[in-house]
Amino acid sequence: MPPGGGDRQRPGTDQQHAGPAGAAVRGTAPAVARAVARAGPPRPGPGPHPAGRRVLVTRAARAPEPPDRAAPEPPERTGPVDRTDLTRGPVLRRTLAYALPVAVTNLLQQTYLLVDTAVVGHLLGRPGMAAVGVSQGLVYVLSAGSFGIGGAFAIRLGQLKGAGRDTRATLRALALSTVAWALVCLVLTLGLAGPALAAMGAEGQLADDARRFLTTLGCGLVAVFALGSVTAVHAGRGDSRTAMLLLASSNVLNAALVWLFVGPLGLGLEGAALATIAASGLAAVVGLRGLTRTRGRPDARADVGGVRAELRAGLSLGAPITAQHLVIALGATLLLGIVTTSGTAVLAGVTVVVRLETFAALAFIALASGLSATVAQNAGAGQPDRIRTALTGCVRLTAGLGVVVSAVLVLCRDLVATLFVADPAVAEVISRYVAITYPFFTCYLLMVVVHGYLTGLGRTAVPLVCTVLSFAVVRLPLSAVWSDRYGLDGLIWAVVVGWVVGLAYTVLAVLPGGRRPGRPRGPDRRPLAVEAREATPA
């Protein structure tokens, strides 16, 4: 059946037996002719054609259509385009359309962080900033589990959407995982916040302020994680636009509430935490209502076996994502200690460069998310050709744009440095860092985008191994050794070597001989496309 619906005639079969109503009733009474003419196009007859083809008949007569008077084929009716369906249409264009809202979301998130920092800094001063700063590492560690849960079930929902499978068990597993991890984080925060801060060297008033911030935030992490899970559902279904609107509204509301709670209401650091909880909770409620309105309220009956299978699938996909974030958090802490030994100018310069890298890579991180969603849906649908087309197009686009971005930053490195700082020593560090690393920046961008492809296939262990290899095994030891021997240049070249090693491992992971694209496995280890065909009624 065509997309527009209706029983369309096949060219060269039905139409060669059908004629206009006037020809079919030639020689009959005029009244009958007029009645048949008003009846419209002829209808298929009840019996099969001797040659296996249907014959169009009228009640008045049966007459073959003269070859030169065949009725034109009716125009195909097309319904509204489903922008969340990434298995149809121009694959690269659909991927970019998905990635654009993700890029906007990432940009808004970075802007919100700057606004939040400015509000806390102006209203609470240095003590408040220090308390929030020392807490961020622990908050990131607690959120790593939520990142893994959201990423895993977004992949799973994308694969199931492409395969045309039911997702109720997956949604229940996502809800259970979100609530369970929020409870675990609450227990950890209430019981271990103090000892963890002491282990980080925080003491006195700083430790007390940070502990109050953490315990307040920990009591409402279920709202923060719920928003992440709701946006993961939209992202997995291909609706990055709704996910963007939810996160953007949450960020704007959060910034306003931080000013209200910390400023006029005078709630201090607890107010900053409450603002995050309230904004996330409200956005999560709006997102849940939108899901139930557009998709319908899910059936209350739970398939316990299906939920267990989806929990196992989510764990196998999400555990590597969580571990990858933990490796990054721990590695960044260790790297900070190495950089600190090089002096305050180097520390300030590296801090600026890290933020510069974040902004320079925003669009490519969004492209990786779009590629992951496209691959997940087409993998579930069993369309490896579209997956290869998406991967090839995204790699070429990344390589071309990456070279342009790198060249612009290298040529304008002195100007970029002076935009961030006025200290000549810090500006020199930034300029030197950009001059050495950004000719190889495309290696990092390609690695990020290809990781999106692997994640969409469900091969989340590959990015984890790549992170451990390039960051923990290569970059950290080289940074420690080369910074002592070669100073700033040694610290910078360790970054380049880490990128090159990471890209080399990633390329090896996607070379022929690995898992074929378009064949992700479900909880019972069978291809999703096969499960979908077996579940479809004949």
C-alpha positions in Angstrom: 0.0 0.0 0.0 1.4 3.4 -0.9 2.1 6.0 1.9 -0.9 8.0 1.0 -3.2 5.0 1.5 -5.8 3.6 -0.9 -5.7 0.6 -3.3 -3.7 2.0 -6.1 -3.7 0.2 -9.5 -0.5 -1.3 -10.7 0.6 0.0 -14.1 0.4 -2.6 -16.8 -2.0 -4.9 -15.0 -5.4 -3.7 -13.8 -5.4 -0.7 -16.1 -5.1 -2.6 -19.4 -8.5 -4.4 -18.6 -10.3 -1.2 -17.5 -11.9 1.4 -19.7 -14.0 4.6 -19.1 -17.5 4.0 -18.0 -18.9 5.2 -21.3 -16.9 2.5 -23.2 -17.9 -0.2 -20.8 -21.6 0.4 -21.3 -21.5 1.1 -25.0 -24.7 -0.2 -26.5 -26.7 -0.2 -23.3 -29.6 1.9 -22.3 -28.8 5.6 -21.9 -30.1 5.6 -18.3 -27.9 2.8 -17.3 -24.9 4.5 -19.0 -25.5 7.7 -17.1 -25.8 5.7 -13.8 -22.6 3.9 -14.4 -20.9 7.1 -15.4 -21.9 8.7 -12.2 -20.7 5.7 -10.2 -17.1 6.8 -10.9 -14.0 4.6 -11.5 -14.6 0.8 -12.0 -14.1 -1.5 -9.0 -12.1 -4.7 -8.8 -14.0 -7.8 -9.6 -14.5 -10.6 -7.1 -12.7 -13.3 -9.0 -9.0 -13.7 -10.0 -7.9 -13.3 -13.5 -6.8 -16.5 -15.2 -3.3 -15.0 -15.5 -3.2 -14.1 -11.8 -4.3 -10.5 -12.2 -7.4 -8.8 -11.0 -10.1 -7.7 -13.6 -11.9 -4.5 -13.2 -15.6 -4.9 -14.0 -18.8 -3.0 -13.9 -22.3 -4.2 -13.3 -23.4 -3.5 -16.9 -20.7 -5.2 -18.9 -17.1 -6.4 -19.0 -15.0 -4.9 -21.8 -11.2 -4.8 -22.2 -9.7 -1.3 -22.3 -8.3 -0.3 -25.7 -4.5 0.1 -25.3 -4.6 3.7 -26.5 -7.3 4.8 -24.0 -5.9 3.5 -20.7 -7.0 5.5 -17.7 -4.2 7.5 -16.1 -2.9 6.3 -12.8 -4.4 8.3 -9.9 -1.9 10.6 -8.1 -0.3 9.1 -5.0 -1.6 10.6 -1.8 1.1 11.5 0.7 0.5 12.3 4.4 2.4 14.6 6.6 6.1 13.9 6.8 7.1 12.3 10.2 10.2 14.3 11.1 11.1 11.7 13.8 11.3 8.8 11.3 15.0 8.6 10.4 14.5 5.5 8.3 13.1 7.4 5.3 14.0 10.4 3.3 17.5 11.9 2.6 19.6 10.3 5.3 22.2 13.0 5.7 19.6 15.8 5.7 17.5 14.0 8.3 20.6 13.5 10.4 21.5 17.2 10.3 17.9 18.1 11.0 18.1 16.0 14.2 21.5 17.4 15.1 20.6 21.1 14.9 18.3 21.2 18.0 21.0 19.2 19.9 23.6 21.9 19.0 21.2 24.6 20.2 20.6 22.7 23.4 24.4 22.3 24.0 24.9 26.0 23.4 22.1 27.0 25.8 23.5 24.6 28.4 26.9 26.3 28.3 25.2 29.7 28.5 23.2 28.7 31.5 26.3 27.5 33.3 27.9 30.9 32.8 24.8 32.7 34.0 24.4 30.5 37.0 28.0 31.0 37.9 27.7 34.7 37.6 24.6 34.9 39.8 26.1 32.7 42.6 29.4 34.7 42.4 27.8 38.1 42.6 25.3 37.2 45.3 27.3 34.8 47.5 30.8 35.9 46.7 33.9 33.8 46.9 32.8 31.4 49.6 29.7 30.4 47.6 31.6 30.0 44.4 34.2 27.8 46.2 31.5 25.6 47.7 29.7 25.1 44.4 33.1 24.5 42.7 34.2 21.8 45.1 30.8 20.1 44.8 30.8 19.9 41.0 33.1 16.9 40.8 30.9 14.9 43.2 27.7 16.0 41.4 29.2 14.9 38.1 30.1 11.5 39.5 26.5 11.0 40.8 25.1 12.2 37.4 27.3 9.7 35.5 24.8 6.9 36.2 22.0 9.1 34.9 23.9 9.8 31.7 24.4 6.0 31.2 20.7 5.3 31.8 19.5 8.0 29.5 22.0 7.1 26.8 21.3 3.4 26.9 17.5 3.7 26.7 17.7 6.4 24.0 19.6 3.9 21.9 17.2 1.1 22.8 14.1 3.2 21.9 15.6 4.3 18.6 16.3 0.7 17.6 12.8 -0.4 18.6 11.2 2.5 16.7 13.1 1.5 13.6 12.0 -2.1 14.0 8.4 -1.2 14.7 8.5 -2.9 18.1 6.4 -2.1 21.2 8.3 0.0 23.7 6.1 -0.3 26.8 8.5 -2.6 28.6 11.4 -0.4 27.7 9.7 2.7 29.1 8.9 0.9 32.4 12.5 -0.3 32.6 13.7 3.3 32.1 11.4 4.6 34.8 12.5 1.9 37.3 16.2 2.6 36.5 15.8 6.3 37.0 14.0 6.1 40.3 16.4 3.4 41.6 19.5 5.4 40.7 18.0 8.6 42.3 17.5 6.6 45.5 21.0 5.3 45.4 22.4 8.9 44.9 20.2 10.1 47.8 21.7 7.5 50.2 25.2 8.2 49.0 24.8 12.0 49.3 23.4 11.8 52.8 25.9 9.3 54.1 29.1 10.1 52.2 29.1 13.8 51.3 31.1 14.7 54.4 33.8 12.1 54.1 34.1 12.6 50.3 34.6 16.4 50.8 37.2 15.7 53.5 39.0 13.4 51.2 39.1 16.2 48.6 40.7 18.5 51.2 37.7 20.7 51.9 37.4 21.7 55.6 35.8 24.2 57.9 33.2 26.6 56.5 33.9 25.5 52.9 33.1 21.8 53.8 29.9 22.8 55.6 28.7 25.0 52.8 29.4 22.3 50.2 27.8 19.6 52.3 24.6 21.6 52.6 24.5 22.2 48.9 25.0 18.5 48.1 22.5 17.2 50.6 19.8 19.6 49.4 20.5 18.7 45.7 20.6 15.0 46.5 17.1 15.1 48.0 15.8 16.3 44.6 18.0 14.5 42.2 15.0 12.3 41.2 13.5 15.4 39.5 16.8 16.2 37.7 17.2 12.6 36.5 13.5 12.4 35.5 14.1 15.3 33.1 17.1 13.5 31.6 15.0 10.4 31.1 12.1 12.2 29.5 14.4 13.9 27.1 16.1 10.6 26.4 12.7 9.2 25.4 12.1 12.0 22.9 15.7 11.7 21.6 15.4 8.0 21.2 12.2 8.4 19.2 13.9 10.9 16.9 12.3 14.1 18.4 15.3 16.2 19.3 13.2 19.3 18.9 11.0 18.6 21.8 14.0 17.5 23.9 15.6 20.9 23.1 12.5 22.8 24.1 12.3 21.0 27.4 15.9 21.5 28.3 15.9 25.1 27.1 12.9 26.0 29.2 14.4 24.2 32.2 17.7 26.2 31.8 15.9 29.6 31.5 13.6 28.8 34.5 16.6 27.6 36.5 18.5 30.9 35.9 15.5 32.9 37.0 14.9 30.8 40.1 18.5 30.9 41.1 18.4 34.7 41.2 15.0 34.6 43.0 16.0 32.0 45.6 19.5 33.2 46.3 18.8 37.0 46.0 15.4 38.3 47.2 14.5 35.1 49.2 18.0 34.8 50.7 18.1 31.0 50.7 21.8 30.9 50.0 23.4 27.7 48.5 20.3 25.7 49.4 18.4 28.1 47.2 20.7 27.4 44.3 20.1 23.7 44.7 16.3 24.1 45.0 16.3 26.2 41.9 17.8 23.3 39.9 15.3 20.8 41.4 12.3 23.0 40.8 13.2 23.9 37.2 14.0 20.3 36.3 10.9 18.9 38.0 8.6 21.3 36.3 10.1 20.6 32.9 9.9 16.8 33.5 6.2 17.1 34.4 5.5 19.0 31.2 7.4 16.5 29.2 5.6 13.5 30.8 2.2 15.1 30.1 3.3 15.7 26.5 4.3 12.0 26.1 1.0 10.8 27.5 -1.0 13.2 25.3 0.8 12.3 22.1 1.4 8.6 22.7 -1.5 7.7 25.0 -1.4 6.5 28.5 0.6 3.2 28.7 -1.2 0.0 29.5 -1.1 -0.6 33.3 -0.4 -4.3 32.8 3.3 -5.0 33.1 5.1 -7.7 31.3 7.5 -8.6 34.0 9.7 -10.8 31.7 9.9 -8.0 29.1 10.8 -5.4 31.7 13.5 -7.6 33.1 14.9 -8.2 29.6 14.9 -4.5 28.9 16.6 -3.8 32.3 19.4 -6.2 31.3 19.7 -4.6 27.8 19.8 -1.1 29.4 22.5 -2.3 31.9 24.7 -3.8 29.1 24.4 -0.6 27.0 24.5 1.9 29.9 27.3 0.5 32.1 30.0 1.4 29.5 28.6 4.9 29.1 28.6 5.4 32.9 32.1 4.1 33.2 33.3 6.4 30.4 32.0 9.4 32.2 33.6 8.2 35.5 37.0 7.7 33.7 36.7 11.3 32.2 35.9 12.8 35.7 38.7 10.9 37.4 41.2 11.6 34.6 40.3 15.3 34.6 40.9 15.5 38.3 44.3 13.9 37.9 45.2 16.0 34.9 44.3 19.1 36.9 46.9 18.1 39.5 49.5 17.7 36.8 48.8 21.0 35.2 48.8 22.8 38.6 52.5 21.9 39.1 53.3 24.0 36.0 52.2 27.3 37.5 49.2 29.5 37.6 49.7 30.9 34.1 49.6 27.5 32.6 46.6 26.5 34.8 44.7 29.6 33.7 45.6 29.1 30.0 44.6 25.4 30.0 41.3 26.3 31.7 40.5 28.7 28.9 41.6 26.3 26.2 39.3 23.5 27.6 36.3 25.9 27.4 37.4 26.9 23.8 37.5 23.2 22.8 34.1 22.7 24.3 32.6 25.5 22.2 34.5 24.5 19.0 33.2 20.9 19.3 29.6 21.7 20.1 28.3 21.3 16.6 30.3 18.1 16.0 29.1 16.6 19.3 25.5 17.4 18.1 26.3 15.7 14.8 27.5 12.6 16.6 24.1 12.6 18.5 22.3 12.8 15.2 24.3 10.1 13.7 23.7 7.9 16.7 19.9 8.3 16.5 20.0 7.7 12.7 22.0 4.6 13.1 19.9 3.3 15.9 16.6 3.6 14.0 18.0 2.2 10.8 19.7 -0.6 12.6 16.4 -1.6 14.1 14.8 -1.5 10.7 17.6 -3.6 9.2 18.8 -0.9 6.6 22.6 -1.1 6.6 22.8 0.9 3.3 21.3 3.9 5.0 23.7 3.5 7.9 26.7 3.4 5.7 25.4 6.5 3.8 24.9 8.3 7.1 28.4 7.4 8.4 30.1 8.3 5.2 28.3 11.7 4.9 29.0 12.6 8.5 32.7 11.7 8.3 33.2 13.7 5.1 31.3 16.7 6.6 33.3 16.5 9.8 36.6 16.3 8.0 35.8 19.3 5.8 34.4 21.5 8.5 37.1 20.4 11.0 39.9 21.5 8.8 38.2 24.9 8.3 37.6 25.4 12.1 41.2 24.3 12.9 42.7 26.6 10.3 40.7 29.6 11.4 41.6 29.1 15.1 45.3 28.6 14.3 45.5 31.7 12.1 43.6 33.8 14.7 45.1 32.3 17.8 46.6 35.5 19.1 43.3 37.4 18.7 41.4 34.5 20.4 43.8 34.5 23.3 43.3 38.3 23.9 39.5 37.9 23.8 39.7 35.7 26.9 42.5 37.2 29.0 44.5 40.3 29.3 47.5 38.7 31.0 50.3 38.4 28.4 51.7 35.2 30.1 48.3 33.4 30.0 47.7 34.6 26.4 51.0 33.1 25.4 50.0 29.8 26.9 46.7 29.8 25.0 48.3 30.8 21.7 51.0 28.1 22.0 48.4 25.5 22.9 46.2 26.3 19.9 49.2 26.4 17.5 50.3 22.9 18.5 47.0 21.0 19.0 44.5 22.5 16.5 46.3 21.2 13.4 45.2 17.8 14.8 41.8 18.9 16.1 40.1 17.1 13.2 41.4 13.8 14.6 39.4 14.5 17.8 36.3 15.5 16.0 36.3 12.4 13.8 36.7 10.2 16.8 33.7 11.9 18.5 31.5 11.5 15.4 32.4 7.9 14.7 31.7 7.1 18.4 28.2 8.3 17.7 27.9 5.7 15.0 29.2 2.9 17.3 26.8 4.0 20.1 23.9 3.9 17.7 24.8 0.3 16.9 24.8 -0.5 20.6 28.6 -0.9 20.7 29.0 1.4 23.7 32.1 -0.5 25.0 34.2 0.8 22.1 34.1 4.5 23.2 34.8 3.4 26.7 37.9 1.4 25.7 39.0 4.3 23.5 38.7 6.8 26.4 40.6 4.5 28.7 43.3 4.0 26.1 43.7 7.5 24.8 43.1 9.4 28.0 44.1 7.2 31.0 46.8 5.0 29.4 48.4 7.6 27.0 47.6 11.2 27.8 47.9 11.2 31.6 51.3 9.4 31.8 52.7 11.4 29.0 51.5 14.6 30.5 53.2 13.8 33.8 56.5 12.7 32.2 56.8 15.2 29.4 55.7 18.2 31.4 58.7 17.6 33.7 61.0 17.1 30.8 59.8 19.5 28.1 57.6 21.9 30.1 54.5 23.4 28.5 55.2 21.9 25.0 55.4 18.4 26.5 52.0 18.9 28.2 50.5 20.0 25.0 52.0 17.3 22.8 50.5 14.7 25.2 47.1 15.9 24.1 47.9 15.4 20.4 49.2 11.9 21.0 46.1 11.0 22.9 43.9 12.2 20.1 45.8 10.3 17.4 45.8 7.1 19.4 42.1 7.4 20.1 41.3 7.9 16.4 43.5 5.0 15.4 41.7 2.6 17.8 38.3 3.9 16.7 39.2 3.3 13.0 40.3 -0.3 13.8 36.9 -0.8 15.6 34.9 0.1 12.5 37.1 -1.7 9.9 35.5 -4.7 8.0 35.4 -7.8 10.1 33.5 -6.3 13.1 29.8 -6.5 13.6 27.9 -5.8 10.4 25.9 -2.5 10.5 22.2 -2.7 10.9 22.2 -5.8 13.0 21.8 -4.8 16.7 20.7 -7.4 19.1 17.6 -7.4 21.3 17.4 -8.7 24.9 17.1 -12.3 23.5 20.2 -11.8 21.4 18.3 -12.0 18.1 18.4 -9.2 15.4 15.7 -6.6 16.1 14.6 -6.6 12.5 14.0 -10.4 12.7 12.0 -9.9 15.9 10.0 -7.2 14.2 9.1 -9.4 11.2 8.1 -12.3 13.5 5.9 -10.0 15.6 4.1 -8.6 12.6 0.9 -10.3 11.7 0.7 -11.9 8.3 
